[in-house]
């Protein structure tokens, strides 16, 4: 007779558990935002973002269109920066990065850079919705 394994020792890690949140210092947030803006201002990335935004132009206030058409492109373009700071290489990583940066929104330079970054891929009609999502609904 074999001993039974304890149920706690046999369970796999929870694949649905959120990874630990990445916290950026104000200096890291500024650095990351500056690097992100450098990448977003490259002509090839401007073209990618413009094409993605044009695809959702018929429904600029549709958050699902943003998530399906624009955020995948923004994730691809911005990933070299946000992954360097420890965020996952996916849309959730991009959103977590934006939220971590917004934690320093009281810093005028960070607030301006964050607004400039979001404006490159979030249509004005959705800016308030995205800001509310990133600030935890407040």
ZATI-707608 format. One line per field, with one value per atom (N, C-alpha, C): atom name; x, y, z. Coordinates in steps of 0.001 Angstrom, whole numbers, plus 500000, padded with zeros to 6 digits. Layout:
REM residues N
atom CA;...
xx X;...
yy Y;...
zz Z;...
END
This chain:
REM residues 138
atom N;CA;C;N;CA;C;N;CA;C;N;CA;C;N;CA;C;N;CA;C;N;CA;C;N;CA;C;N;CA;C;N;CA;C;N;CA;C;N;CA;C;N;CA;C;N;CA;C;N;CA;C;N;CA;C;N;CA;C;N;CA;C;N;CA;C;N;CA;C;N;CA;C;N;CA;C;N;CA;C;N;CA;C;N;CA;C;N;CA;C;N;CA;C;N;CA;C;N;CA;C;N;CA;C;N;CA;C;N;CA;C;N;CA;C;N;CA;C;N;CA;C;N;CA;C;N;CA;C;N;CA;C;N;CA;C;N;CA;C;N;CA;C;N;CA;C;N;CA;C;N;CA;C;N;CA;C;N;CA;C;N;CA;C;N;CA;C;N;CA;C;N;CA;C;N;CA;C;N;CA;C;N;CA;C;N;CA;C;N;CA;C;N;CA;C;N;CA;C;N;CA;C;N;CA;C;N;CA;C;N;CA;C;N;CA;C;N;CA;C;N;CA;C;N;CA;C;N;CA;C;N;CA;C;N;CA;C;N;CA;C;N;CA;C;N;CA;C;N;CA;C;N;CA;C;N;CA;C;N;CA;C;N;CA;C;N;CA;C;N;CA;C;N;CA;C;N;CA;C;N;CA;C;N;CA;C;N;CA;C;N;CA;C;N;CA;C;N;CA;C;N;CA;C;N;CA;C;N;CA;C;N;CA;C;N;CA;C;N;CA;C;N;CA;C;N;CA;C;N;CA;C;N;CA;C;N;CA;C;N;CA;C;N;CA;C;N;CA;C;N;CA;C;N;CA;C;N;CA;C;N;CA;C;N;CA;C;N;CA;C;N;CA;C;N;CA;C;N;CA;C;N;CA;C;N;CA;C;N;CA;C;N;CA;C;N;CA;C;N;CA;C;N;CA;C;N;CA;C;N;CA;C;N;CA;C;N;CA;C;N;CA;C;N;CA;C;N;CA;C;N;CA;C;N;CA;C;N;CA;C;N;CA;C;N;CA;C;N;CA;C;N;CA;C;N;CA;C;N;CA;C;N;CA;C;N;CA;C;N;CA;C;N;CA;C;N;CA;C;N;CA;C
xx 500857;500000;500900;500600;501364;500695;501504;500893;500260;499195;498534;499313;499372;500019;499053;499596;498785;498229;496975;496417;497191;497787;498522;499835;500421;501705;501527;500334;500095;499534;499123;498479;499524;499121;499977;499833;500811;500667;499416;498814;497614;497976;497577;497895;497132;496096;495277;495649;496591;497012;497756;497495;498172;499633;500522;501924;502077;503151;503331;503421;502841;502838;504252;504590;505877;505670;506548;506477;507665;507375;508426;508641;509905;510195;509867;509816;509545;510608;511866;512938;512797;512444;512231;511051;509993;508817;509189;509945;510378;511237;512198;513096;512308;511392;510594;509733;509117;508267;509084;510255;511105;511522;511884;512251;511052;509880;508670;508366;508484;508197;509210;510461;511456;511032;510579;510142;508883;507928;506666;506845;507911;508138;508919;509344;510027;509017;509402;508449;507729;508446;507795;506744;506965;505993;504822;505097;504004;503066;503637;502824;501989;502585;501843;500693;500975;499937;498841;499214;498218;497308;497882;497082;496107;496569;495698;494576;494904;493879;492892;493378;492482;491488;491932;491057;489890;490061;488964;488290;488626;488107;486580;485964;484505;483830;484537;483980;484996;485354;486422;486100;484849;484479;484195;484614;484362;485608;485544;486708;487142;486196;486558;487372;487052;487832;489258;489373;490700;491491;490840;491527;491877;491042;491288;492210;492172;492909;494151;494034;495118;496081;495547;496438;497424;497045;498063;499243;498968;500039;500860;500180;500896;501771;501250;502023;503274;503116;504262;505311;504856;505770;506471;505734;506267;506936;506736;507264;508762;509604;511029;511324;510477;510694;510051;508757;508103;508565;509003;509532;510883;511633;512923;512747;511576;511297;510544;510418;509851;508385;507756;506350;506234;505135;504946;504805;505207;505173;503800;502785;501435;500638;499362;498542;498385;498299;498228;499475;500629;501883;501877;501344;501246;500341;499196;498265;498879;499588;500247;501331;502045;503074;502435;501337;500658;500152;499646;499157;500311;501444;502606;503123;503073;503505;502518;501226;500204;500286;500955;501128;501897;502602;503400;502774;501460;500786;500863;501263;501427;502710;503610;504831;504462;504614;504172;504821;506110;506806;506290;506087;505567;504142;503338;501953;501921;502782;502813;503287;504338;504839;503806;503138;502118;500955;500539;499443;499852;501079;501580;501623;502094;502158;500761;499840;498483;497825;498091;497474;497918;499061;499514;498685;497989;497184;495797;495449;494104;493364;492278;491505;490949;490828;490332;488993;488145;486827;486919;488047;488216;489205;489797;490836;490329;489149;488621;488356;487844;487567;488849;489866;491147;491786;491750;492312;491600;490274;489516;489912;490078;490486;491850;492765;494126;494241;493299;493365;492495;492036;491236;489799;489312;487913;487606;488637;488398;488407
yy 498822;500000;501235;502118;503367;504441;505265;506362;507378;507951;508987;510292;510975;512286;513303;514214;515293;516121;516527;517330;518624;519178;520428;520253;519080;518888;518516;518157;517717;518823;519890;520913;521720;522080;522897;524356;525187;526614;527150;528139;528727;529527;529006;529657;530968;531153;532351;533435;533143;534135;535266;536460;537617;537617;537995;538093;539261;539260;540375;541695;542720;544026;544597;545188;545863;547305;547765;549138;549900;551045;551896;553102;553459;554716;555841;557049;558194;558286;558074;558139;557038;555826;554732;555033;555605;555945;556966;558001;559005;558367;557560;556886;556008;555211;554310;555097;556162;556972;557646;558148;558779;557764;556557;555510;555115;555043;554686;555729;556995;558046;558040;557724;557602;556527;555404;554296;554682;555298;555651;556713;557508;558573;558108;556847;556329;556231;556646;556659;555327;554214;552920;552622;553090;552858;553831;555044;555992;555398;554814;554210;553049;552206;551075;551570;552550;553060;553775;554545;555241;554245;553157;552133;551470;551180;550556;551503;552774;553749;553973;553958;554123;552970;551765;550595;550730;551489;551659;553022;553786;555144;555200;554163;554162;554084;553562;553430;553918;555195;555690;555637;555412;555359;553932;552946;551542;550938;550692;550175;548810;548009;546686;546812;547777;547999;548421;549245;549646;548417;547557;546377;545366;545259;544266;544769;546062;546572;547395;548232;549178;548661;548121;547690;546594;545639;544665;545332;546349;547061;547884;548566;549343;548432;547242;546277;545868;545542;545130;546239;547466;548596;548944;548939;549391;548293;547039;545920;546001;546429;546491;547346;548329;549166;548540;548248;547826;546461;545590;544301;544482;545480;545771;546160;546714;547128;546058;544857;543734;543434;544109;543857;542726;541940;540843;541360;540533;540898;540573;541294;541119;542389;542403;543599;543904;542864;543076;543766;543412;544062;545535;545851;547249;548023;547426;548102;548259;547229;547310;548386;548484;549515;550900;551082;552380;552715;551705;551922;552279;551588;551866;553283;553739;555099;556106;555788;556705;556857;555943;556072;557352;557892;559117;560308;560286;561338;562720;562776;564075;564777;564032;564610;565173;566471;567135;566553;566255;565717;564324;563485;562138;562211;563094;563242;563656;564602;565064;563955;563237;562134;561014;560701;559662;560032;561277;561745;561696;562103;562063;560625;559690;558295;557753;557933;557413;558008;559277;559942;559314;558632;558008;556793;556185;555017;554960;555883;555912;557098;556833;557945;558847;560115;561089;560652;560028;559592;558534;557825;556776;557143;558307;558691;558631;559159;559158;557734;556883;555487;554753;554912;554240;554762;556068;556634;556080;555926;555371;553919;553148;551745;551638;552500;552441;552948;553750;554288;553497;552350;551496;551941;552670;553074;554328;555041;556264;557474
zz 500000;500000;500000;499013;498936;499768;500408;501175;500226;500651;499860;499963;498834;498846;499437;500154;500700;499549;499580;498495;498270;499312;499171;498426;498472;497796;496337;495944;494574;493680;494253;493437;492665;491472;490622;491038;490674;490975;490277;490847;490274;489033;487878;486611;486454;487248;487117;488120;488983;489975;489278;489707;489135;489561;488637;489040;490011;490791;491718;490951;491495;490839;490797;489674;489528;489983;490830;491329;490754;490169;489611;490518;490723;491408;490427;490907;490030;488934;489301;488293;487248;487699;486755;485833;486388;485584;484507;484883;483902;482826;483250;482316;481351;481888;481056;480072;480546;479664;478566;478921;477909;476848;477280;476323;475456;476081;475340;474274;474629;473654;472512;472805;471732;470737;471251;470390;469610;470296;469638;468561;468644;467658;466426;466413;465226;464089;462876;461750;461521;461645;461404;462467;463699;464764;464680;464233;463979;462935;461890;460825;461367;462200;462790;463656;464510;465407;464622;463608;462796;462075;461571;460891;461857;463060;464058;464470;464673;465055;463915;462674;461526;461440;461830;461784;462759;463819;464777;464653;463628;463470;463389;462852;462739;464104;465106;466458;467493;467458;468341;469829;470173;471588;472058;471258;471573;472221;473522;474264;473742;473278;472754;471470;470636;469418;469780;470800;471274;471703;472482;473006;471904;470892;469833;468730;468439;467287;467640;468648;468934;470006;471099;472181;471773;470903;470477;469763;468965;468260;469255;470168;471189;472038;472348;473133;472382;471118;470288;470212;469995;469829;471145;472248;473534;474359;473994;474783;475089;474149;474497;475733;475993;477180;478403;478348;479587;480062;479166;479628;480322;479887;480513;481984;482310;483679;484471;483898;484628;484397;483446;483157;482140;482212;481256;479818;478871;477452;476858;477331;476804;477108;476673;476891;478379;479189;480634;481154;480578;480953;480587;479400;478981;479933;480271;481179;482581;483048;484357;484347;483229;483065;483155;482419;482441;483850;484547;485914;486857;486705;487554;487335;486099;485779;486383;486286;486819;488337;488996;490447;490787;489787;489984;489262;489079;488307;488955;490237;490894;490452;489835;489273;487894;487716;486485;485228;485305;484132;483778;484792;484558;484028;484595;484134;482665;482278;480890;479954;480349;479514;479406;480517;480504;479598;479680;478825;477354;477077;475697;475184;476028;475620;475328;476268;476080;474848;474575;473421;472098;472100;470852;470486;471473;471116;471732;472607;473177;472569;471810;471241;472347;472047;473020;473620;472804;473271;474369;474458;475466;476568;476497;477459;478897;479167;480537;481018;480132;480495;480840;480007;480244;481525;481746;482976;484201;484125;485245;485481;484413;484542;485211;484830;485352;486772;487184;488543;489505;489077;489956;490077;489072;489058;489853;490243;491022;490112
END
